[in-house]
């Protein structure tokens, strides 16, 4: 019996592995904004943004779970009120759209707005016109969050949108590539388990942690 290997010692190692495959020299000639799409992706995004001399920020989002299964993501709502629904799961669980949109509004009003305002000192992410956006995460599970963030960046008028992640399920590649300009990854896996399975150390980060990392 074989097991999948650990690819990355920690987020810092994952960041430098990503830098090895990104066209850094070409990107340095352009103006980029690096957005992390999760708390866990923020330390990686910070290292890459520094290498690119790019602006660093977050694309905040919240997961909506199935009512009877709090580990099953059925939708994502982002800080620009973009709601992306996993239609197949919604049908399987027979979940009403009213419930999903009601929950997304609750999360936006009670969690997203607070985090966005606190992180950016009451400044919202409202305009990405003519900007090259690099979306970064520590890995993709279903790809639902990344898809929601890509659509949010499109909604905000981004000039181009690229995605970079250390590890990705093979099944998510075509979906991401269908709406992103470029996709960069270090490892792709046909039989994906979970993101933390491929890191030696991957401590959970919370909102308070990224506030601290931002100030470092």
C-alpha positions as CSV (number, residue, x, y, z in Angstrom):
1,X,0.0,0.0,0.0
2,X,1.4,3.4,-1.0
3,X,0.6,6.8,0.6
4,X,0.8,10.2,-0.8
5,X,4.0,12.0,0.2
6,X,4.3,15.2,2.1
7,X,5.3,17.8,-0.4
8,X,5.9,20.8,1.7
9,X,7.5,21.3,5.2
10,X,5.4,24.4,5.8
11,X,3.9,27.4,4.1
12,X,7.2,29.2,3.7
13,X,8.7,26.3,1.8
14,X,5.5,26.1,-0.3
15,X,5.8,29.8,-1.1
16,X,9.4,29.4,-2.4
17,X,8.4,26.3,-4.4
18,X,5.7,28.4,-6.1
19,X,8.2,31.2,-6.8
20,X,10.3,28.6,-8.7
21,X,7.5,28.0,-11.2
22,X,6.1,31.5,-11.5
23,X,7.5,33.7,-14.4
24,X,8.8,36.1,-11.9
25,X,11.1,38.1,-14.2
26,X,8.3,38.7,-16.6
27,X,5.8,39.5,-13.8
28,X,8.2,42.1,-12.3
29,X,7.9,44.1,-15.5
30,X,4.2,44.4,-14.9
31,X,2.0,45.9,-12.1
32,X,0.5,43.1,-10.0
33,X,-1.8,43.0,-7.0
34,X,-1.5,39.8,-4.9
35,X,-4.6,38.6,-3.1
36,X,-4.8,35.8,-0.7
37,X,-8.0,33.8,-0.9
38,X,-7.8,32.4,2.6
39,X,-6.2,33.0,6.0
40,X,-3.9,30.1,5.4
41,X,-2.8,31.5,2.0
42,X,-1.8,34.9,3.4
43,X,1.7,34.0,4.6
44,X,2.4,32.5,1.2
45,X,0.9,35.5,-0.6
46,X,3.1,37.8,1.5
47,X,6.3,36.1,0.4
48,X,5.3,36.2,-3.2
49,X,4.1,39.8,-3.1
50,X,7.4,40.9,-1.6
51,X,9.3,39.1,-4.4
52,X,7.2,40.8,-7.0
53,X,7.2,44.2,-5.3
54,X,3.5,44.0,-5.5
55,X,0.6,45.2,-3.4
56,X,-0.7,42.6,-0.9
57,X,-4.3,42.2,0.2
58,X,-7.0,39.6,0.9
59,X,-10.1,38.6,-0.8
60,X,-12.3,37.7,2.1
61,X,-15.0,35.0,1.9
62,X,-17.0,32.7,4.1
63,X,-18.2,29.1,3.5
64,X,-21.8,28.1,3.7
65,X,-22.3,24.5,4.9
66,X,-25.1,21.9,4.4
67,X,-27.6,22.2,7.3
68,X,-27.1,18.6,8.4
69,X,-23.4,18.3,7.6
70,X,-21.2,21.1,8.9
71,X,-18.1,19.8,7.0
72,X,-19.8,19.9,3.6
73,X,-19.3,23.2,1.7
74,X,-22.3,24.0,-0.4
75,X,-21.6,27.7,-1.3
76,X,-19.2,30.6,-0.8
77,X,-20.0,34.2,-0.3
78,X,-17.2,36.8,-0.9
79,X,-16.7,40.3,0.4
80,X,-18.2,41.7,-2.8
81,X,-21.4,39.7,-2.2
82,X,-20.6,37.2,-4.9
83,X,-22.3,33.9,-4.0
84,X,-21.1,30.7,-5.7
85,X,-23.2,27.6,-5.2
86,X,-22.1,24.0,-5.6
87,X,-25.2,23.1,-7.6
88,X,-24.8,19.3,-7.5
89,X,-24.5,19.2,-3.7
90,X,-27.5,21.6,-3.3
91,X,-29.6,19.2,-5.4
92,X,-28.4,16.1,-3.5
93,X,-29.2,17.6,-0.1
94,X,-32.4,19.3,-1.5
95,X,-31.4,22.7,0.0
96,X,-33.4,25.7,-0.9
97,X,-31.7,28.7,-2.6
98,X,-33.6,31.0,-0.1
99,X,-31.6,29.3,2.8
100,X,-28.3,29.8,1.0
101,X,-28.9,33.4,0.1
102,X,-30.2,34.1,3.6
103,X,-27.1,32.5,5.2
104,X,-24.9,34.4,2.8
105,X,-26.5,37.7,3.8
106,X,-26.1,36.8,7.5
107,X,-22.4,36.0,7.0
108,X,-21.8,39.2,5.0
109,X,-23.5,41.4,7.5
110,X,-22.1,39.8,10.7
111,X,-18.7,38.5,9.8
112,X,-17.4,39.6,6.4
113,X,-18.1,43.3,6.8
114,X,-16.4,43.3,10.2
115,X,-13.3,41.6,9.0
116,X,-13.0,43.7,5.9
117,X,-13.4,46.9,7.7
118,X,-11.0,46.0,10.5
119,X,-8.3,44.6,8.1
120,X,-8.4,47.6,5.8
121,X,-9.4,50.4,8.2
122,X,-12.9,50.7,6.7
123,X,-11.7,50.5,3.1
124,X,-13.5,48.0,0.9
125,X,-12.1,46.2,-2.1
126,X,-14.2,48.0,-4.7
127,X,-12.2,48.5,-7.8
128,X,-9.6,46.3,-9.6
129,X,-9.8,48.1,-13.0
130,X,-6.7,47.6,-15.2
131,X,-5.0,45.6,-12.5
132,X,-3.3,42.2,-12.9
133,X,-4.5,40.0,-10.0
134,X,-2.6,37.0,-8.7
135,X,-4.9,34.9,-6.4
136,X,-3.0,32.7,-4.0
137,X,-4.0,29.9,-1.6
138,X,-2.2,27.3,0.4
139,X,-4.0,24.6,-1.6
140,X,-7.4,23.9,-3.1
141,X,-9.9,21.3,-1.9
142,X,-13.0,21.7,-3.9
143,X,-11.9,24.9,-5.7
144,X,-15.2,26.5,-4.7
145,X,-13.6,29.4,-2.8
146,X,-11.1,30.1,-5.6
147,X,-13.8,30.1,-8.2
148,X,-15.8,32.6,-6.1
149,X,-12.8,34.8,-5.7
150,X,-12.0,34.7,-9.4
151,X,-15.6,35.7,-10.2
152,X,-15.3,38.5,-7.6
153,X,-12.2,39.8,-9.2
154,X,-13.9,39.7,-12.6
155,X,-16.8,41.6,-11.1
156,X,-14.4,44.3,-9.8
157,X,-13.0,44.8,-13.3
158,X,-9.6,43.1,-13.1
159,X,-7.4,43.3,-16.2
160,X,-6.1,39.8,-15.8
161,X,-6.5,37.1,-13.2
162,X,-3.9,34.4,-12.4
163,X,-4.1,31.7,-9.8
164,X,-1.2,30.2,-7.9
165,X,-1.4,27.3,-5.4
166,X,1.1,24.8,-4.1
167,X,-1.2,21.8,-4.4
168,X,-4.4,21.1,-6.4
169,X,-6.7,18.2,-7.2
170,X,-6.5,17.3,-10.9
171,X,-10.3,17.5,-11.1
172,X,-10.2,21.3,-10.3
173,X,-7.7,22.2,-13.0
174,X,-10.0,22.5,-16.0
175,X,-12.6,24.4,-14.0
176,X,-10.1,27.0,-12.8
177,X,-8.4,27.3,-16.2
178,X,-11.8,27.9,-17.8
179,X,-12.1,31.4,-16.2
180,X,-8.6,32.3,-15.1
181,X,-5.9,33.6,-17.5
182,X,-3.2,31.5,-16.0
183,X,-3.0,28.7,-13.4
184,X,0.3,27.8,-11.6
185,X,0.7,24.9,-9.3
186,X,3.6,22.8,-7.9
187,X,1.7,19.5,-7.4
188,X,-1.5,18.1,-8.9
189,X,-3.1,14.9,-7.5
190,X,-5.7,12.6,-9.0
191,X,-6.6,11.3,-5.6
192,X,-6.7,14.3,-3.4
193,X,-7.2,13.9,0.4
194,X,-7.0,17.3,2.0
195,X,-4.6,20.2,2.0
196,X,-3.0,19.6,5.4
197,X,-2.2,16.0,4.3
198,X,0.5,17.4,2.0
199,X,2.2,19.6,4.5
200,X,4.4,18.5,7.4
201,X,3.3,21.5,9.4
202,X,0.1,23.5,8.6
203,X,-1.2,25.2,11.7
204,X,-4.7,26.7,11.4
205,X,-4.7,30.4,11.0
206,X,-7.5,32.7,12.1
207,X,-8.4,36.4,11.3
208,X,-6.3,37.6,14.3
209,X,-3.3,35.8,12.9
210,X,-3.3,37.5,9.5
211,X,-3.6,40.8,11.3
212,X,-0.4,40.0,13.1
213,X,1.3,38.7,9.9
214,X,0.2,41.9,8.1
215,X,2.1,44.1,10.6
216,X,5.3,42.0,10.6
